[in-house]
Amino acid sequence: MTATAIKKQFDNYMPLLTTKQQELLLEMAKSLLHIDTNEKQISVEQYNKEIEAAVKRVRGGKSVSNDDVMNEMEKW
């Protein structure tokens, strides 16, 4: 997907979000741009272990649905 296509989609979705959701998205973008150079990358093995653990949690019902997150965000 091109940068122009991404921007167009982003511009179409932004007005559909509440102000609080837009603020959250802005904070997420800002945090993505802040790269900690002291942070070490994990190994592929560690990465795979973390993915497997996350999948186990989800399959075990230890997750939060998108609807629940959106409902909680509305209270902010």
Backbone atoms as SQL, in Angstrom:
CREATE TABLE atoms (id INTEGER PRIMARY KEY, chain TEXT, resi INTEGER, resn TEXT, atom TEXT, x REAL, y REAL, z REAL);
INSERT INTO atoms VALUES
  (1, 'A', 1, 'MET', 'N', 0.854, -1.174, 0.000),
  (2, 'A', 1, 'MET', 'CA', 0.000, 0.000, 0.000),
  (3, 'A', 1, 'MET', 'C', 0.902, 1.240, 0.000),
  (4, 'A', 2, 'THR', 'N', 0.551, 2.194, -0.789),
  (5, 'A', 2, 'THR', 'CA', 1.366, 3.402, -0.889),
  (6, 'A', 2, 'THR', 'C', 1.077, 4.355, 0.269),
  (7, 'A', 3, 'ALA', 'N', 1.989, 5.272, 0.512),
  (8, 'A', 3, 'ALA', 'CA', 1.813, 6.261, 1.569),
  (9, 'A', 3, 'ALA', 'C', 0.576, 7.116, 1.307),
  (10, 'A', 4, 'THR', 'N', 0.329, 7.414, 0.050),
  (11, 'A', 4, 'THR', 'CA', -0.844, 8.224, -0.301),
  (12, 'A', 4, 'THR', 'C', -2.131, 7.477, 0.019),
  (13, 'A', 5, 'ALA', 'N', -2.175, 6.202, -0.283),
  (14, 'A', 5, 'ALA', 'CA', -3.365, 5.392, -0.003),
  (15, 'A', 5, 'ALA', 'C', -3.593, 5.266, 1.499),
  (16, 'A', 6, 'ILE', 'N', -2.506, 5.091, 2.230),
  (17, 'A', 6, 'ILE', 'CA', -2.607, 4.987, 3.689),
  (18, 'A', 6, 'ILE', 'C', -3.133, 6.296, 4.264),
  (19, 'A', 7, 'LYS', 'N', -2.579, 7.417, 3.822),
  (20, 'A', 7, 'LYS', 'CA', -3.034, 8.723, 4.317),
  (21, 'A', 7, 'LYS', 'C', -4.505, 8.947, 4.002),
  (22, 'A', 8, 'LYS', 'N', -4.931, 8.569, 2.799),
  (23, 'A', 8, 'LYS', 'CA', -6.328, 8.749, 2.409),
  (24, 'A', 8, 'LYS', 'C', -7.249, 7.946, 3.327),
  (25, 'A', 9, 'GLN', 'N', -6.895, 6.685, 3.595),
  (26, 'A', 9, 'GLN', 'CA', -7.708, 5.858, 4.489),
  (27, 'A', 9, 'GLN', 'C', -7.710, 6.438, 5.894),
  (28, 'A', 10, 'PHE', 'N', -6.553, 6.855, 6.354),
  (29, 'A', 10, 'PHE', 'CA', -6.434, 7.432, 7.695),
  (30, 'A', 10, 'PHE', 'C', -7.322, 8.670, 7.810),
  (31, 'A', 11, 'ASP', 'N', -7.269, 9.530, 6.811),
  (32, 'A', 11, 'ASP', 'CA', -8.078, 10.749, 6.797),
  (33, 'A', 11, 'ASP', 'C', -9.571, 10.431, 6.782),
  (34, 'A', 12, 'ASN', 'N', -9.952, 9.324, 6.165),
  (35, 'A', 12, 'ASN', 'CA', -11.359, 8.922, 6.140),
  (36, 'A', 12, 'ASN', 'C', -11.834, 8.387, 7.495),
  (37, 'A', 13, 'TYR', 'N', -10.952, 7.738, 8.226),
  (38, 'A', 13, 'TYR', 'CA', -11.336, 7.142, 9.508),
  (39, 'A', 13, 'TYR', 'C', -11.304, 8.136, 10.671),
  (40, 'A', 14, 'MET', 'N', -10.404, 9.084, 10.633),
  (41, 'A', 14, 'MET', 'CA', -10.244, 10.012, 11.761),
  (42, 'A', 14, 'MET', 'C', -11.544, 10.695, 12.186),
  (43, 'A', 15, 'PRO', 'N', -12.347, 11.226, 11.268),
  (44, 'A', 15, 'PRO', 'CA', -13.575, 11.906, 11.702),
  (45, 'A', 15, 'PRO', 'C', -14.588, 10.965, 12.365),
  (46, 'A', 16, 'LEU', 'N', -14.432, 9.657, 12.154),
  (47, 'A', 16, 'LEU', 'CA', -15.361, 8.688, 12.735),
  (48, 'A', 16, 'LEU', 'C', -15.053, 8.400, 14.202),
  (49, 'A', 17, 'LEU', 'N', -13.871, 8.792, 14.650),
  (50, 'A', 17, 'LEU', 'CA', -13.439, 8.537, 16.023),
  (51, 'A', 17, 'LEU', 'C', -13.871, 9.673, 16.939),
  (52, 'A', 18, 'THR', 'N', -14.079, 9.316, 18.208),
  (53, 'A', 18, 'THR', 'CA', -14.354, 10.352, 19.194),
  (54, 'A', 18, 'THR', 'C', -13.074, 11.143, 19.439),
  (55, 'A', 19, 'THR', 'N', -13.208, 12.281, 20.089),
  (56, 'A', 19, 'THR', 'CA', -12.030, 13.097, 20.395),
  (57, 'A', 19, 'THR', 'C', -11.052, 12.304, 21.245),
  (58, 'A', 20, 'LYS', 'N', -11.563, 11.576, 22.221),
  (59, 'A', 20, 'LYS', 'CA', -10.677, 10.780, 23.084),
  (60, 'A', 20, 'LYS', 'C', -9.961, 9.698, 22.290),
  (61, 'A', 21, 'GLN', 'N', -10.655, 9.071, 21.346),
  (62, 'A', 21, 'GLN', 'CA', -10.021, 8.056, 20.512),
  (63, 'A', 21, 'GLN', 'C', -8.945, 8.681, 19.629),
  (64, 'A', 22, 'GLN', 'N', -9.218, 9.881, 19.115),
  (65, 'A', 22, 'GLN', 'CA', -8.224, 10.573, 18.306),
  (66, 'A', 22, 'GLN', 'C', -6.993, 10.910, 19.142),
  (67, 'A', 23, 'GLU', 'N', -7.216, 11.348, 20.397),
  (68, 'A', 23, 'GLU', 'CA', -6.096, 11.650, 21.297),
  (69, 'A', 23, 'GLU', 'C', -5.274, 10.394, 21.559),
  (70, 'A', 24, 'LEU', 'N', -5.948, 9.273, 21.782),
  (71, 'A', 24, 'LEU', 'CA', -5.258, 8.013, 22.032),
  (72, 'A', 24, 'LEU', 'C', -4.414, 7.620, 20.824),
  (73, 'A', 25, 'LEU', 'N', -4.981, 7.746, 19.650),
  (74, 'A', 25, 'LEU', 'CA', -4.255, 7.420, 18.429),
  (75, 'A', 25, 'LEU', 'C', -3.034, 8.321, 18.250),
  (76, 'A', 26, 'LEU', 'N', -3.188, 9.598, 18.567),
  (77, 'A', 26, 'LEU', 'CA', -2.065, 10.531, 18.495),
  (78, 'A', 26, 'LEU', 'C', -0.959, 10.125, 19.461),
  (79, 'A', 27, 'GLU', 'N', -1.329, 9.768, 20.693),
  (80, 'A', 27, 'GLU', 'CA', -0.326, 9.334, 21.676),
  (81, 'A', 27, 'GLU', 'C', 0.374, 8.060, 21.222),
  (82, 'A', 28, 'MET', 'N', -0.371, 7.145, 20.592),
  (83, 'A', 28, 'MET', 'CA', 0.242, 5.916, 20.083),
  (84, 'A', 28, 'MET', 'C', 1.257, 6.248, 18.997),
  (85, 'A', 29, 'ALA', 'N', 0.899, 7.157, 18.092),
  (86, 'A', 29, 'ALA', 'CA', 1.820, 7.550, 17.017),
  (87, 'A', 29, 'ALA', 'C', 3.077, 8.180, 17.599),
  (88, 'A', 30, 'LYS', 'N', 2.893, 9.054, 18.595),
  (89, 'A', 30, 'LYS', 'CA', 4.045, 9.685, 19.231),
  (90, 'A', 30, 'LYS', 'C', 4.949, 8.654, 19.887),
  (91, 'A', 31, 'SER', 'N', 4.339, 7.654, 20.544),
  (92, 'A', 31, 'SER', 'CA', 5.153, 6.647, 21.225),
  (93, 'A', 31, 'SER', 'C', 5.901, 5.775, 20.222),
  (94, 'A', 32, 'LEU', 'N', 5.318, 5.550, 19.049),
  (95, 'A', 32, 'LEU', 'CA', 6.010, 4.777, 18.017),
  (96, 'A', 32, 'LEU', 'C', 7.241, 5.515, 17.507),
  (97, 'A', 33, 'LEU', 'N', 7.197, 6.820, 17.513),
  (98, 'A', 33, 'LEU', 'CA', 8.321, 7.605, 17.027),
  (99, 'A', 33, 'LEU', 'C', 9.444, 7.736, 18.046),
  (100, 'A', 34, 'HIS', 'N', 9.134, 7.448, 19.306),
  (101, 'A', 34, 'HIS', 'CA', 10.149, 7.513, 20.361),
  (102, 'A', 34, 'HIS', 'C', 10.811, 6.143, 20.460),
  (103, 'A', 35, 'ILE', 'N', 12.000, 6.063, 19.907),
  (104, 'A', 35, 'ILE', 'CA', 12.728, 4.791, 19.886),
  (105, 'A', 35, 'ILE', 'C', 13.805, 4.832, 20.950),
  (106, 'A', 36, 'ASP', 'N', 13.767, 3.861, 21.841),
  (107, 'A', 36, 'ASP', 'CA', 14.757, 3.776, 22.908),
  (108, 'A', 36, 'ASP', 'C', 15.985, 3.040, 22.378),
  (109, 'A', 37, 'THR', 'N', 17.087, 3.761, 22.200),
  (110, 'A', 37, 'THR', 'CA', 18.294, 3.145, 21.649),
  (111, 'A', 37, 'THR', 'C', 18.975, 2.215, 22.643),
  (112, 'A', 38, 'ASN', 'N', 18.612, 2.290, 23.923),
  (113, 'A', 38, 'ASN', 'CA', 19.198, 1.403, 24.922),
  (114, 'A', 38, 'ASN', 'C', 18.494, 0.050, 24.977),
  (115, 'A', 39, 'GLU', 'N', 17.345, -0.027, 24.346),
  (116, 'A', 39, 'GLU', 'CA', 16.565, -1.260, 24.382),
  (117, 'A', 39, 'GLU', 'C', 17.199, -2.302, 23.473),
  (118, 'A', 40, 'LYS', 'N', 17.402, -3.494, 24.022),
  (119, 'A', 40, 'LYS', 'CA', 17.987, -4.566, 23.235),
  (120, 'A', 40, 'LYS', 'C', 16.884, -5.365, 22.558),
  (121, 'A', 41, 'GLN', 'N', 17.159, -5.838, 21.348),
  (122, 'A', 41, 'GLN', 'CA', 16.199, -6.686, 20.659),
  (123, 'A', 41, 'GLN', 'C', 16.210, -8.064, 21.296),
  (124, 'A', 42, 'ILE', 'N', 15.038, -8.694, 21.317),
  (125, 'A', 42, 'ILE', 'CA', 14.970, -10.046, 21.855),
  (126, 'A', 42, 'ILE', 'C', 15.295, -11.036, 20.744),
  (127, 'A', 43, 'SER', 'N', 15.632, -12.237, 21.144),
  (128, 'A', 43, 'SER', 'CA', 15.962, -13.276, 20.171),
  (129, 'A', 43, 'SER', 'C', 14.677, -13.792, 19.516),
  (130, 'A', 44, 'VAL', 'N', 14.855, -14.472, 18.395),
  (131, 'A', 44, 'VAL', 'CA', 13.718, -15.082, 17.711),
  (132, 'A', 44, 'VAL', 'C', 13.070, -16.111, 18.634),
  (133, 'A', 45, 'GLU', 'N', 13.888, -16.839, 19.386),
  (134, 'A', 45, 'GLU', 'CA', 13.353, -17.837, 20.305),
  (135, 'A', 45, 'GLU', 'C', 12.482, -17.181, 21.380),
  (136, 'A', 46, 'GLN', 'N', 12.963, -16.075, 21.955),
  (137, 'A', 46, 'GLN', 'CA', 12.197, -15.376, 22.982),
  (138, 'A', 46, 'GLN', 'C', 10.916, -14.796, 22.387),
  (139, 'A', 47, 'TYR', 'N', 11.024, -14.252, 21.198),
  (140, 'A', 47, 'TYR', 'CA', 9.858, -13.708, 20.504),
  (141, 'A', 47, 'TYR', 'C', 8.795, -14.795, 20.330),
  (142, 'A', 48, 'ASN', 'N', 9.221, -15.964, 19.849),
  (143, 'A', 48, 'ASN', 'CA', 8.287, -17.072, 19.637),
  (144, 'A', 48, 'ASN', 'C', 7.667, -17.541, 20.948),
  (145, 'A', 49, 'LYS', 'N', 8.444, -17.564, 22.038),
  (146, 'A', 49, 'LYS', 'CA', 7.907, -17.936, 23.343),
  (147, 'A', 49, 'LYS', 'C', 6.821, -16.958, 23.781),
  (148, 'A', 50, 'GLU', 'N', 7.071, -15.676, 23.570),
  (149, 'A', 50, 'GLU', 'CA', 6.089, -14.659, 23.961),
  (150, 'A', 50, 'GLU', 'C', 4.822, -14.767, 23.131),
  (151, 'A', 51, 'ILE', 'N', 4.964, -15.053, 21.848),
  (152, 'A', 51, 'ILE', 'CA', 3.794, -15.241, 20.987),
  (153, 'A', 51, 'ILE', 'C', 2.997, -16.460, 21.448),
  (154, 'A', 52, 'GLU', 'N', 3.680, -17.567, 21.711),
  (155, 'A', 52, 'GLU', 'CA', 3.003, -18.774, 22.175),
  (156, 'A', 52, 'GLU', 'C', 2.271, -18.534, 23.489),
  (157, 'A', 53, 'ALA', 'N', 2.887, -17.793, 24.401),
  (158, 'A', 53, 'ALA', 'CA', 2.254, -17.488, 25.685),
  (159, 'A', 53, 'ALA', 'C', 1.003, -16.627, 25.472),
  (160, 'A', 54, 'ALA', 'N', 1.086, -15.676, 24.559),
  (161, 'A', 54, 'ALA', 'CA', -0.067, -14.815, 24.273),
  (162, 'A', 54, 'ALA', 'C', -1.206, -15.622, 23.661),
  (163, 'A', 55, 'VAL', 'N', -0.888, -16.516, 22.749),
  (164, 'A', 55, 'VAL', 'CA', -1.912, -17.362, 22.124),
  (165, 'A', 55, 'VAL', 'C', -2.578, -18.233, 23.179),
  (166, 'A', 56, 'LYS', 'N', -1.789, -18.774, 24.118),
  (167, 'A', 56, 'LYS', 'CA', -2.343, -19.594, 25.202),
  (168, 'A', 56, 'LYS', 'C', -3.321, -18.782, 26.044),
  (169, 'A', 57, 'ARG', 'N', -2.936, -17.535, 26.366),
  (170, 'A', 57, 'ARG', 'CA', -3.815, -16.681, 27.174),
  (171, 'A', 57, 'ARG', 'C', -5.136, -16.434, 26.452),
  (172, 'A', 58, 'VAL', 'N', -5.066, -16.142, 25.174),
  (173, 'A', 58, 'VAL', 'CA', -6.284, -15.868, 24.408),
  (174, 'A', 58, 'VAL', 'C', -7.147, -17.115, 24.331),
  (175, 'A', 59, 'ARG', 'N', -6.539, -18.238, 24.032),
  (176, 'A', 59, 'ARG', 'CA', -7.305, -19.497, 23.948),
  (177, 'A', 59, 'ARG', 'C', -7.888, -19.887, 25.291),
  (178, 'A', 60, 'GLY', 'N', -7.240, -19.470, 26.351),
  (179, 'A', 60, 'GLY', 'CA', -7.725, -19.757, 27.702),
  (180, 'A', 60, 'GLY', 'C', -8.765, -18.752, 28.181),
  (181, 'A', 61, 'GLY', 'N', -9.144, -17.847, 27.299),
  (182, 'A', 61, 'GLY', 'CA', -10.168, -16.874, 27.650),
  (183, 'A', 61, 'GLY', 'C', -9.656, -15.684, 28.434),
  (184, 'A', 62, 'LYS', 'N', -8.360, -15.544, 28.520),
  (185, 'A', 62, 'LYS', 'CA', -7.769, -14.427, 29.272),
  (186, 'A', 62, 'LYS', 'C', -7.421, -13.290, 28.326),
  (187, 'A', 63, 'SER', 'N', -8.468, -12.704, 27.760),
  (188, 'A', 63, 'SER', 'CA', -8.275, -11.579, 26.858),
  (189, 'A', 63, 'SER', 'C', -9.449, -10.618, 27.014),
  (190, 'A', 64, 'VAL', 'N', -9.322, -9.465, 26.408),
  (191, 'A', 64, 'VAL', 'CA', -10.372, -8.452, 26.455),
  (192, 'A', 64, 'VAL', 'C', -10.843, -8.228, 25.026),
  (193, 'A', 65, 'SER', 'N', -12.150, -8.281, 24.821),
  (194, 'A', 65, 'SER', 'CA', -12.676, -8.097, 23.472),
  (195, 'A', 65, 'SER', 'C', -12.540, -6.642, 23.037),
  (196, 'A', 66, 'ASN', 'N', -12.540, -6.431, 21.747),
  (197, 'A', 66, 'ASN', 'CA', -12.467, -5.086, 21.210),
  (198, 'A', 66, 'ASN', 'C', -13.662, -4.259, 21.688),
  (199, 'A', 67, 'ASP', 'N', -14.840, -4.863, 21.729),
  (200, 'A', 67, 'ASP', 'CA', -16.033, -4.149, 22.203),
  (201, 'A', 67, 'ASP', 'C', -15.861, -3.679, 23.641),
  (202, 'A', 68, 'ASP', 'N', -15.287, -4.545, 24.496),
  (203, 'A', 68, 'ASP', 'CA', -15.064, -4.161, 25.887),
  (204, 'A', 68, 'ASP', 'C', -14.076, -3.000, 25.992),
  (205, 'A', 69, 'VAL', 'N', -13.038, -3.040, 25.185),
  (206, 'A', 69, 'VAL', 'CA', -12.051, -1.954, 25.184),
  (207, 'A', 69, 'VAL', 'C', -12.708, -0.657, 24.736),
  (208, 'A', 70, 'MET', 'N', -13.495, -0.721, 23.667),
  (209, 'A', 70, 'MET', 'CA', -14.154, 0.475, 23.152),
  (210, 'A', 70, 'MET', 'C', -15.137, 1.037, 24.190),
  (211, 'A', 71, 'ASN', 'N', -15.879, 0.157, 24.878),
  (212, 'A', 71, 'ASN', 'CA', -16.809, 0.611, 25.921),
  (213, 'A', 71, 'ASN', 'C', -16.041, 1.274, 27.060),
  (214, 'A', 72, 'GLU', 'N', -14.913, 0.718, 27.437),
  (215, 'A', 72, 'GLU', 'CA', -14.112, 1.304, 28.514),
  (216, 'A', 72, 'GLU', 'C', -13.559, 2.659, 28.078),
  (217, 'A', 73, 'MET', 'N', -13.134, 2.767, 26.839),
  (218, 'A', 73, 'MET', 'CA', -12.586, 4.027, 26.345),
  (219, 'A', 73, 'MET', 'C', -13.629, 5.138, 26.368),
  (220, 'A', 74, 'GLU', 'N', -14.877, 4.780, 26.156),
  (221, 'A', 74, 'GLU', 'CA', -15.944, 5.791, 26.173),
  (222, 'A', 74, 'GLU', 'C', -16.074, 6.441, 27.537),
  (223, 'A', 75, 'LYS', 'N', -15.618, 5.775, 28.594),
  (224, 'A', 75, 'LYS', 'CA', -15.709, 6.312, 29.958),
  (225, 'A', 75, 'LYS', 'C', -14.593, 7.296, 30.265),
  (226, 'A', 76, 'TRP', 'N', -13.564, 7.350, 29.430),
  (227, 'A', 76, 'TRP', 'CA', -12.428, 8.220, 29.690),
  (228, 'A', 76, 'TRP', 'C', -12.797, 9.657, 29.543);
